[in-house]
Amino acid sequence: MTERDVTKGDADCRETLITVATPLFAEKGFNGVSVREIAGYASVNISMISYYFGGKEGLYAAVLNKQFAVLKRVAEINTMESDPLKKFELYVRATVARYRKSPYLLRFYTSELTNPTPCFATIVKPAIQGVVKILQETFADGLSHHQFREGLDPTDTALALAGMINFYFLIEPATGELVDHSPERDEELIQHIMDIFSKGVLK
């Protein structure tokens, strides 16, 4: 076996552990999952978790890093030559796509916000703050160009927009009989969110 084969094997085993641990941590929380359970589902020796991650805490951090890394792509919106309202639409589209691709992300959101682990301060909080800051700056830019109504607070507005999208996906288990949450309706959802955000609900 060559050094390259060993390196590839290490990467494969590490990725397998992350992949297996992700739904387990998302559904049961950090304290509800044992390293023995993770190793069993991954079909690896339990010692591999310590070898690759230094223990369960390190594996959990690796899972969160991978989940929340997608939020860093929100920064790409600021590099685009678009007006602020278009940037907000791009954010909405990216967020909807993100939750379709990463169905466990919101579970980690809520788990870390309500029962924070040490990873909250180092991984989760900075990722969320980064998104809010970009939305703040985008709205402030729109205000400076008189595109948005004067007197609105950029932070409150940014949180309201993010909240509309996050809550829609968060309450899906409780509203499945009331709302069509299927991906086929995503374009309609995006347009509704942008319509409410830009025009409000008053006639």
C-alpha positions in Angstrom: 0.0 0.0 0.0 1.4 3.4 -1.0 1.5 6.6 1.2 -1.2 8.0 -1.2 -3.4 5.0 -0.5 -3.1 5.4 3.3 -3.9 9.1 3.0 -6.9 8.4 0.9 -8.0 5.8 3.4 -7.7 8.2 6.2 -9.8 10.8 4.4 -12.4 8.2 3.6 -12.7 7.0 7.1 -12.8 10.5 8.5 -15.5 11.6 6.1 -17.5 8.4 6.8 -17.5 9.2 10.6 -18.6 12.8 9.9 -21.4 11.6 7.6 -22.6 8.9 10.0 -22.4 11.2 13.0 -24.3 14.1 11.4 -27.8 12.7 11.6 -27.2 11.1 15.0 -26.0 14.4 16.6 -28.8 16.3 14.8 -31.6 14.0 16.1 -30.3 13.1 19.5 -28.0 16.0 20.5 -24.4 15.9 21.5 -25.1 14.2 24.9 -27.6 11.7 23.4 -25.0 10.0 21.2 -22.2 7.7 22.3 -18.9 7.1 20.5 -19.7 3.4 20.5 -23.0 4.1 18.6 -21.2 6.2 16.0 -18.5 3.7 15.5 -21.0 0.9 15.2 -23.0 2.7 12.4 -19.8 3.6 10.7 -18.5 0.1 10.9 -15.1 1.2 12.3 -13.2 0.6 15.5 -14.2 2.9 18.3 -10.6 4.1 18.6 -10.8 5.7 15.2 -12.9 8.5 16.6 -10.1 9.4 19.0 -7.5 8.9 16.3 -9.1 11.3 13.8 -10.9 13.7 16.0 -9.4 13.4 19.5 -12.8 12.2 20.9 -16.5 12.8 20.5 -16.1 16.6 21.1 -13.7 16.8 18.2 -16.0 14.8 15.9 -19.0 17.0 16.9 -16.9 20.1 16.1 -16.0 18.7 12.7 -19.7 18.0 12.0 -20.7 21.6 12.9 -17.8 23.0 10.9 -19.0 21.2 7.8 -22.7 22.2 8.4 -22.0 25.9 9.1 -19.3 26.3 6.5 -22.1 26.8 3.9 -23.0 30.1 5.6 -19.6 31.5 4.6 -20.8 31.5 1.0 -23.3 34.3 1.9 -20.3 36.6 1.7 -20.2 36.1 -2.0 -23.4 38.2 -2.3 -21.5 41.3 -1.3 -19.1 40.8 -4.2 -21.9 40.9 -6.8 -22.7 43.9 -8.9 -26.4 44.0 -7.9 -28.7 46.4 -6.2 -29.5 45.7 -2.5 -33.0 44.3 -3.1 -31.5 41.8 -5.7 -28.9 40.8 -3.2 -31.6 40.1 -0.6 -33.4 37.9 -3.2 -30.1 36.0 -3.9 -29.8 35.5 -0.1 -33.3 34.1 0.1 -32.7 31.8 -2.9 -29.4 30.6 -1.4 -31.0 30.0 2.0 -33.9 27.9 0.6 -31.4 25.9 -1.5 -29.1 25.4 1.6 -31.9 23.9 3.7 -32.9 21.6 0.9 -29.3 20.4 0.6 -28.5 20.4 4.3 -31.7 19.2 6.1 -29.9 18.9 9.4 -28.6 22.4 9.6 -31.6 23.9 11.3 -31.6 21.2 14.0 -28.0 22.2 14.8 -29.1 25.8 14.8 -31.8 25.3 17.4 -29.9 22.8 19.4 -26.9 25.1 19.8 -29.1 28.2 20.4 -31.1 26.5 23.2 -28.5 24.2 24.7 -25.1 25.6 23.6 -22.0 23.4 23.7 -18.5 24.9 23.6 -18.7 24.8 19.8 -21.3 27.6 20.0 -18.8 30.3 20.7 -16.2 29.1 18.2 -18.3 27.8 15.3 -22.0 28.6 15.4 -22.1 32.2 16.8 -19.4 33.6 14.4 -21.2 31.9 11.4 -24.6 33.4 12.3 -23.1 36.8 13.1 -21.3 36.8 9.7 -24.6 36.4 7.9 -26.4 39.0 9.9 -23.6 41.5 9.4 -23.8 41.0 5.6 -27.6 41.5 5.6 -27.1 44.6 7.8 -24.6 46.1 5.4 -26.8 45.3 2.4 -29.8 47.1 4.0 -27.7 50.0 5.1 -26.5 50.3 1.5 -30.1 50.4 0.3 -31.0 53.1 2.8 -28.0 55.2 1.7 -29.3 55.1 -1.8 -32.9 55.8 -0.7 -34.1 52.5 -2.0 -35.7 51.5 1.3 -38.1 53.3 3.7 -36.3 55.7 6.1 -36.4 54.9 9.8 -36.1 51.1 9.5 -33.3 49.6 11.6 -30.9 47.5 9.5 -30.4 44.9 12.2 -34.1 44.4 12.9 -34.8 44.2 9.2 -32.0 41.7 8.6 -33.3 39.5 11.4 -36.9 39.7 10.2 -35.8 38.5 6.7 -33.7 35.7 8.1 -36.5 34.7 10.5 -39.1 34.4 7.7 -37.1 31.8 5.9 -35.7 30.0 8.9 -39.1 29.7 10.6 -40.8 28.3 7.5 -38.4 25.4 7.4 -38.2 25.0 11.2 -41.9 24.4 11.7 -42.3 22.0 8.7 -42.9 19.0 11.0 -45.9 20.8 12.6 -47.4 22.3 9.5 -47.1 19.5 6.9 -50.9 19.1 6.8 -51.4 22.9 6.4 -48.7 24.0 4.0 -47.1 22.4 0.9 -43.4 22.3 1.9 -42.4 20.4 -1.2 -39.3 21.6 -3.2 -41.6 22.2 -6.2 -43.1 25.1 -4.4 -39.8 26.8 -3.6 -40.0 29.4 -6.4 -43.5 30.5 -5.2 -42.1 30.6 -1.6 -39.2 32.8 -2.7 -41.5 35.2 -4.5 -43.9 35.4 -1.5 -41.0 36.1 0.9 -39.6 38.9 -1.3 -43.1 40.4 -1.9 -43.8 40.5 1.9 -40.3 41.8 2.6 -40.3 44.5 0.0 -44.0 45.6 0.1 -45.4 44.5 3.4 -49.0 43.2 3.8 -51.0 46.4 3.7 -53.1 47.0 0.7 
